[in-house]
Amino acid sequence: MGVLIDDLLSFSKLGRKEMTKTNVSMKSIVLSVWEDLSKMETNSGIEFTLDELPDAYAETSTIRQVWVNLISNA
């Protein structure tokens, strides 16, 4: 529950700044998020598989936070 609250607080801070959208490699972001999360937590026994993902036109820090929330809460 604490992680969920922290993630919501982080997401609310992102909403206060101006968004600049660019083409974003979703696969690169997901791999980066997984690497960061796997360093912070004990992930023994977790098998992480990533297939191809299409690129997106999005605000990089916002979409990264979405992936952090999704992966950390999985």
C-alpha positions as CSV (number, residue, x, y, z in Angstrom):
1,M,0.0,0.0,0.0
2,G,2.9,2.3,0.8
3,V,4.3,1.8,-2.7
4,L,1.0,2.6,-4.3
5,I,0.7,5.9,-2.3
6,D,4.3,6.9,-3.2
7,D,3.5,6.2,-6.9
8,L,0.4,8.3,-6.7
9,L,2.3,11.2,-5.1
10,S,5.0,11.0,-7.8
11,F,2.3,11.0,-10.5
12,S,0.5,14.0,-9.0
13,K,3.8,16.0,-9.1
14,L,4.1,15.2,-12.9
15,G,0.7,16.8,-13.5
16,R,2.0,20.2,-12.4
17,K,4.5,20.8,-15.1
18,E,4.1,21.5,-18.8
19,M,4.0,18.5,-21.0
20,T,6.3,18.2,-24.0
21,K,5.4,15.3,-26.2
22,T,8.0,13.5,-28.3
23,N,8.4,10.1,-30.0
24,V,9.2,7.6,-27.2
25,S,10.7,4.1,-27.4
26,M,8.4,2.2,-25.1
27,K,10.7,-0.8,-25.1
28,S,13.6,1.3,-24.0
29,I,11.6,2.8,-21.2
30,V,10.2,-0.5,-20.0
31,L,13.7,-2.0,-19.9
32,S,15.1,1.0,-18.1
33,V,12.3,0.8,-15.5
34,W,12.8,-2.9,-15.0
35,E,16.5,-2.4,-14.5
36,D,15.9,0.3,-11.9
37,L,13.3,-1.7,-10.1
38,S,15.3,-4.9,-10.1
39,K,18.2,-3.1,-8.4
40,M,15.9,-1.8,-5.6
41,E,13.8,-4.8,-4.7
42,T,14.4,-8.5,-4.2
43,N,13.1,-10.0,-7.5
44,S,14.2,-13.6,-7.0
45,G,12.1,-16.0,-8.9
46,I,10.6,-13.3,-11.1
47,E,10.8,-14.0,-14.8
48,F,10.6,-10.8,-16.9
49,T,9.8,-11.2,-20.6
50,L,9.4,-8.3,-22.9
51,D,8.2,-8.6,-26.5
52,E,8.2,-5.8,-29.1
53,L,6.3,-2.6,-28.2
54,P,5.4,0.1,-30.6
55,D,6.8,3.6,-30.1
56,A,4.5,6.2,-28.8
57,Y,4.0,10.0,-29.0
58,A,4.0,10.9,-25.3
59,E,5.6,13.0,-22.5
60,T,8.6,10.9,-21.5
61,S,8.5,11.4,-17.7
62,T,4.8,10.8,-17.5
63,I,4.8,7.6,-19.6
64,R,7.8,6.4,-17.6
65,Q,5.9,6.9,-14.3
66,V,3.0,4.9,-15.8
67,W,5.4,2.0,-16.5
68,V,6.9,2.3,-13.0
69,N,3.5,2.0,-11.5
70,L,2.4,-0.9,-13.7
71,I,5.6,-2.9,-13.2
72,S,6.1,-2.2,-9.5
73,N,2.5,-3.1,-8.7
74,A,2.5,-6.3,-10.8
